[in-house]
Amino acid sequence: MDLRTIPRPEHPRPQMERQHWTNLNGEWNFYIDYGDSGKDRKLYNNTELPERIIVPFCPESKCSGVAKTDFMPAVWYQKTLMLKKDLNQKRFLLHFGAVDYECSVWLNGESVGEHRGGYSSFSFDITEYVREGENNLVVLARDDLRCGLQPRGKQSPAYFSGGCNYTRTTGIWQTVWLEEVPESYILSLQYYPNVAENSLTIKAKVQGSGVLEARASYEGRDCGRGQVQVQGQVATLTLSLTESHLWEAGKGRLYDLELTFGEDCIKSYFGMREIQIRGEKVLLNGEPIFQRLVLDQGYYPDGIYTAPSEEALEKDIRLSMEAGFNGARLHQKIFEPRYLYHCDRLGYLVWEEHACWGLDYSRPEALKAFLPEWMEVMERDFNHPAIVGWCPFNETWDVNGRKQDEDLLRVVYKTTKLYDTTRPCIDTSGSYHVITDIYDLHDYEQDPGKLAGHYEDFRAGGELQDTHPQRQTPVKGIPVMISEYGGIRWDTGAAGERDWGYGETPRTEEEFLERYKGLTDVFLDNPRISGFCYTQLYDVEQEVNGLYTYEREPKFDMEPFRAVNGRKAAIESDGSDMA
């Protein structure tokens, strides 16, 4: 396999990398099933569909070669695989990074599985369906983002994109790959670093029996080894590390990790860091940290949801850091593990947020549509040190006059905390909070003086004033973040009626920077605010409130912004006033 000839050739899951894998990206046969009648016509038996598409790009994107942006209720994919029938007790696992939204898979006309959820990864064991030689793989994706029970994020529910809703994504939009594993193999891994003890606890789910062995190293030097006999389906192993290298903001010090379970061998990595909340402060490795975040929506001009290359993923992180941010709020989209790998490597803080828009929060059945996918996301991404918090929902507005089902938010929050005891969780960013570890607000006031007035009483020791007091009451004694602000409109091209942003456009670059500095200083100077998130890193389609254009060109000299963002915040004190 020549990985240079296919798009997105890198391994899609760098924390669980095996030697024997095959990237299935590239040209597939394709068909848009506007009548959603393909099952009745038994298209799963087809060996060649009439059109062509480049996987892993969605058919709406230019990179796919299709570039059709109308609603597509169903799309079909077909590819012929040349496989050798298992001769050494190997098993074949078929992996999908993400398929939007309901996915059904057939191999040689036999159903091998179904999956619901447009943002989480999934796999099927196809060993029993494999033939020697040619194998006919068929995939169906069905997508109905207007049904009220399908999280869609910022994908536009209208024909045109507009405001802060953008071009849709249908079908396969992350790497598809095939993996060979032995009969006994590792299913999943969880890492629990203990900074005080300088140790790592590994929790492994396995298929079969045997001995789990682990070896940690740092820059090629052995740092710890261990093994444990596996009797059941879960094994726990703790490594004492001989070297201490903490993962910090801007310094992604990563350990390499090799795991073996019988004949199964996995390459992985981990970071030594701990997130805590103490009073109104968020601590990273025991030290107060001010989160200087930027909103990143993960859209690309040619790939829509899918970065055209791995370099494009890393570039967005570096552009953010060049502007003085130390992390991002990954907004209304679950980003791919390869992006998170670069966050891990570069020491870039991120909040992972589900693409909850499109879900009718007033309906009890929304829990069934949301929670299983959210759990899959947390299981996949649990080990990334860059993820410093979970945020399942964002701005859970009323739907057709019906208020959110508060039990929906409460159950998802409590399930998140039950699964992950190591990170904070914001139940719903901005509004309307039910139960949360950090109280965050969205505030797009464009006048720095008026914005400061919103938080003056809070700064002086009084109570926080919420922007939605009729629906929620601020929780006392926990960290406060302003997780959306700014959004200053600045269009580098010809102004158009569809250009969208917050407030009046500044008249000059100097006026833009003055407003940016005034707004940002409000939060940096407040000793009771633990972080901000500026809207946003780059423009997306008609939304022109980015510091960079949609093509990732800087609108301004970034040095002044780096100076504003990078100075010490009031809450990053010596800790003498810590609650």
N, C-alpha and C positions, 0 to 999 in steps of 0.2 A: 504494500500500500504506500503510495507516494502522497504524503500529507500536504505537499506543496501544491497539489493540483485541485484541492477541494477547499471550499470556504470554511472558515473557523476551524482549522485543523487541530488546535490545541486540545489537550485532555479537558473535558468539561467539568470534572470534579476533582480538583487538585488535592483535596484532603483525603481522598480514597482512590488512589490511582494504582491500577494493576497493569502488569506488562502486556497481557494478552487482551487487546481490545481493538475494535475496528470502527472507525469513524464513518458513519453512513450519510454524512452531508454530501451535497452535490446535486446533480440533476435527478429528479424523480418525475415520473408521469403524474399527471394532475387533471382534475376535473372539478368545475364549480357546479354543484348540484342545486340550482335555484329552487327546484320544487321539492327538495329533500325527499326524493323518492328512490334514492339509490339502493337502499336496503331491499325494497320491494323488487327492484330490478336485479338484485343479487350482484351488485358491482364488486362485491368482495371476492368474486371468482375471476374478475378480469385480470388479464396478464399485461394489458397496456391500455392506459387511459389516453384520451385524445390530445391533451395539452401537456406542457412541460413547466416545471418550477424548480428553482434553486433553493434547496433546503440548507440552512434553517431559517430562511427569511419568509415572512408572511406574504400572502398574495397581494396585499395592499401596497407593498413596498417596491421600490425600483430595483433593489438588489435581487428580488425574487425572479425578475424577468416577466412578471405578470402585470403588476401595477394597476390593479382594478380596485376601486375604493367604494363601490356600492356595497350594500348589505349582502352577505353570503350566508345563508342559513346552514349550508352544509358544503364541505369540500372533501374531495377524495384524493389520496396519494397512493402510488403503486411503485414498487421497486423490486427487481429480481436480485436475490442474494445467492451467491455461490458458497455453499457450506459443505464441510466434511462431516458426515455422521459421526457421532461420538464413538471413538475407539478406545479412549483411555478414561472412561468414567468422568468426562467433562460435562458441564452444564452450560447452556447458552442463556444469557440474560439480555433482554432487549430493553434499552433505556431511552426515555424521552425526557429532555430537559424541561420542556413545557409545551403544552398543546392547548389552545384556547378554542372550545371550552370542554365539551363532552367528547371524549375520544373512545373509539372502538377499533380494535386491531384484529386482523385475521392473518394467519399464515397457512398457505396452501388451502384456502377456503374454509379453514377451521378457526372458530373464534378462540383467541388466546386471552382476551381480557378487555375490560372497559375501565375508564377513569373519568372522574368529573373534577374540574378545577383547572382554570386557565393559567395558573402561576406556579404550581408545585410540580416537582419532578416525580416520576413514577417508572416502574419497570415490570416486566413480565418474564417469567421463566418459560421459555419456548422450546425447551429440550424435547418434549414429547411430540412436538409438531414438525420437527426438522426432518427433511429428507436429504439423502446424499445428492449433491449436485445443485440443480436449480431449485430455489424456493421463492414462492410468490408472496411478498409482503404487501398488505393493503391496509391503509389507515383511513378512517373516517373521522372528521371533526365537525361537530355541530355547534353552532354559535347563535345565541339569542339574547343579546345584552339588554334588550328592552323588556324582558319578562318580569323583572323585579326580584328575581331570586338567583341572580348571577352577578357576582362581583365583576365590575368592568373597569374600575379605575377611571382614568381620564379619557377613555375611548368614547368618542362622541355618540350619543344616542340619536342625534339628528343626522341627516344625510351629509351635511357639510360640517366640518370642524368649526368651532366658534368659541370665543371667550377662552376659558381654560379647559375646554374639551378638544381633543385632537383626533387625528386619523385612527381608525380602528385597526385591530390586529386579529386575524382569524387563522385558526389552524396551527401548524407547527411553527414555533418561533425560537426554539433553542435546539441545540445539537441532539441528534439521534445517534446512538451508538450501540454496538454489540460487544458483549463481554463474555469471555470464557472463564469459568470458575470450576474448581474441583467439587466433588460431592459434598465435602465438608468445607464451609467457607464462612467468612464474616459478613453478616447482614448489615450492621450499622455500628457506629462508635459514638461515645460521648466522652469528652475530656473535662476533668475538673481540676484546674490548677489550684494549688495551695501555696500562696506566696510566702506566708510565715514559715511553713515547713520546707519550702523549696522542693515540692514534690508534685507529681501529676498522678491523679487517679484516672484509670481508663475503665470504662464500662462498655462491654462488647456484647452485642446480640449475635448469636452464631447459629448456623445450621450444621448439625452433626456433632461429633465429639472429637476431643484431642487436647493438645496443649497450646495455649495462647502465649506467645512470646512477644516482647516489646523491647526495642532498643532506641534510646533517645541520643541525639548528638547535636552539637552546636558548632557550626562552621567546621564540620568534619571531625570534631573531637567527641569521643564517647562521653556521655554524661549520665547514663543510667540504663540498667538492664533489669529485666524481671520476667517471670513466667508463672503461669497458673494452669492447673489441670481443670478442664471444663467438664462438668458432669451434667449440667442442664443446658438451657438455652441462653443463659446470661453468665458472663464472666466478669469479675472485677479484679483489677490489678493496679497496685500503686508503685510508682517508680520514685525513688529518692534521687534527686539530681545533684551532681557534684559541682555544677557551675550554676550561678544565678545571673540571669539576664532578663530584666523586666521589660515587658511590652508597654510602651508609653506613646503618648500622642507625638507623632512625628518621628518615632523611633520604633519601627516594627521589628523588634528582635525576635526572630522565629527559630524554634528548635525543629530539627528534622526528626521524624519518627518512622521507624520501620516495624511493621507488625506481621507476624506469621501465625497461621493456624493450620497445622498440617502442611499441605501443599499450597495453601492460599497465602500469597504475599502481597502486602499493601504498603505503598509509600504514602506518608502523611506528614503533617506538621502541627505545631501548636504554639501558643504564646502564653507566657506567664503574666497574667494580670487579673486583678479583682476589682469589681465595681461595688461600691457600697453607698448607702444613703445614711447620713448622720445629720439629723436636724434638717436645716434648709440647704445643706451642701451635698453635692455629689462628689464622691471620692474615687480617685483612680489610684490603686495601690496605696491607699491610706492618705493621699494628698488631695486637697480640694482642687477641682478642675472646672474651669469655665468652658462650656461647650460653645465654640464659635462655629456654628453650623450654617450650611447653605442648603437650600432646597434643590434637590436633583431629581428630575422626573424620568431620566433614562430613555429619552427619545432621540432619534437620529434621523437626519433628513432623508437618507437613502434606505435605511433599514427599519425605520419606525421603532418598534420595540427592541430590535436586535442590532447590536453594534456591528458594523461591517468588518471589524477586525479586533483582535485582542488589544492592539495598540490604541484603538479608540477608547477602550474601557479605561486603560491606564491614563490616557491623556486627560480625561475628565477629572480624575483625582488630582493630577498634577496642576491643572488649571485652577482648581479650587484652592490648593495649597499655595499657589503663587499669589492668589488674592488675599491670603492671610487667614483662611479658614482652617480649622483643624478637624473638620468632619462634615457629614451631610446627613440630612434627613431624607431617606430614600422614599420618595413621595408617590403614593397611590400606584405602586408597582413593586413586585418582588423581583429583585435584581438577581442575575445569574451568579452561581458560585465563583466563576472565574473573575468577575468584578470584585467580589468579596475577598478573593485571594490577594488582589493587588491592594485592597484596603488593609488587609492584614500585614502585608509586606512593607507598606509605607507608613504604618502607624496612623491610620485615618479612622476617626471615630464615626460610626454610623448607627442610626436608628432604623430598624427594619419595620416597614409599615405595609399592611395588606392593601390591595386595591379594592377597597370596600365600596366605593361609589357604584351605584346601580342596584345595590341591595335595598330592599324595602325593610327598613329597620323596625317598622311597626308590626311586622308579621312574625308570629312565633316560629313558623317554618323556616325563617331566615337562618336560624341556628344550624339547621341541617345542611343548608347550602354553604355556610361559612366555616364552621368549626373544623370539619374533617380536613379541609384544605389548609387551614391555618396550622393545624397540628403537623401536617406533612412538611410545611415550610419550616417550622421550628425544629423538627427532627433533622432535616437536611442541613440547616445552617447553624445548629447549636454550637459547634466547635470553633466558629470564627471569632477570634479575639476582638476584631474590629467592631463587632456588634455589641453595643453597650446598653441597648434597651429594645424592648418590643413595643409596638404600637399597632394593635389590630385594626382600629377604626380611626377615621378622620372626619370631623365635622358631620356628625350624624343628624343632619337636618330633618325636620318634619317632612313627611311624605303625604301629599294631597291632604294636608291639614291634620294628619295623624301623627302623634308623637312617637318617638322611639320606644321600643319595648325595652325597658331598663333591665329586665332579666337577661336579655340577649347580651348586653354589654357586661353585666355582672358575671354571667356564666363563662363567657370567653376570657375575661380577666382572671377569674379564679382558676380556670383550666390552664391558662398560661403560667400562672404562678405555681401551680401544682407540678407542671412539667419542668419548669426552669426556676429553681430557687436562687440562681446566681445573678439575675439581672432585674432591674426595675421594669415595670410595665405601665404605660399610659393607656388607659382604657379607650379613650377617643380624643384625638388631638383637637384642641380648640373648643369644641362643644359637641355634645353636652355630657359633662363628666358624671359618672355614677360612682365609680370606685377606682382610685388611681394612686400610684406611688409618687408621681410628680404632677404638680398642677401646672398645666401649660395653657397659654392664651394665644389667640391670633389677634393682632392689632395693626391695622393698616393706616393709622393716622399718619398723615404726611407732614404735619407741622411739628418740628421737634419740641417746641415749647408746649404745645398741647399734649403731645405724647408724654413728656416728662410729668405733666400734671396728672395724668392717669395713675402714676405710680409714686407720687410724692408722699402721700400719707403712708403708704407701705414702706417706703424708704425710711421714713421717720419713726418706724416702729408700730405703725397702725395696721389696719386690716387691708388686705388686697381688695381692690375694686374690680369686679369682673365685667367684661363687656356684654355678658348675657345674664344679668342678675336675676331675671325673672325665671330662669330655668336651672340655675346651679349656684351653689354657695362655695366659695373657695375653702379648701381644707387648710387648717392652720398647722404650722410647724413642719411642713414638708417642702422640698425644693420647688421653686417656681421658675419656669422657662417661658420665654416668649418665642414660640415655635413657628410663628409666621409674622413677618413684619416687612416694611419697605415696599417691595414690588414696584420700584420707581420706573415709570415708563421712559424708554429711550430707544427710539427707532433710528437706526443708521441709514435706512433706505428712504424711499419716498413715502410720506405719510399716506395711509389708506384708511378707509372707513372701518376695516376689519381689525386694525391694529388695536391691541388690548393690553391694558396694564392698570395700575392703581394711581389715582391722583392726576394732577396736571403735569404735563411734561415740563421738566426744567428748561429754561431758555438757553442755558450754556452748560458746557461740561463743568465749569467751576461751580455753578449753582447745583448741579447734580451731586458733586462731591460734597459740597457744603451740607446739603440735605442728608446725604448718606451718613456723614460724620455726626451730624446732630442727632439723628435717629439712633444710631448705634451707640453713641456715648451715653444715652439715657440708660441703657442696660448695663454697659460696662461699669458705669459709675454707681450703680445701685448695689449695695452690699448684700441685698436679700434676693437678688436674681442670679440664677446659676447658669444661664445660657441663653443664647438666641439662635434663631434660624432665619436667615435673610432669603427672601423670595426675589430672584432665584439665580442659579449659576449661569444659565444660558437661555436665550429665547427658545420657544417651542412654537413653530408654525406662526399663527397670528399673535401669540402672546409675546410682547416685546419688553418685558421687564427683567431680562437677564443682564448680567455684567459682560457676558460674551454673546455673540450672535449665535443663531442656530447652527451655523457652520463652525462654531468654536473659535471665531476670531475675536480678539479683545476689542471692546468698544472704547476703552480708555487705557491710559497708562495704569497698570495695576499696582505700582509702588505706593501711591497714596492710600489705596484701599488696604494694602497689606499693613501699612503703618497704623491705620485706624483699627483694623480687626485684631492686630497682634499685640497691642499694648495690654499690660496687666489689668485684670478686672478687679473690682473692689472685693468680690467674694473670695478671690485667691489670696487671702491674707495669710499671716503666719499661723492662723488657727487659734489664737488666744481668745477669740470671741466665739469659738465654735460651741453650738448648743450641745 
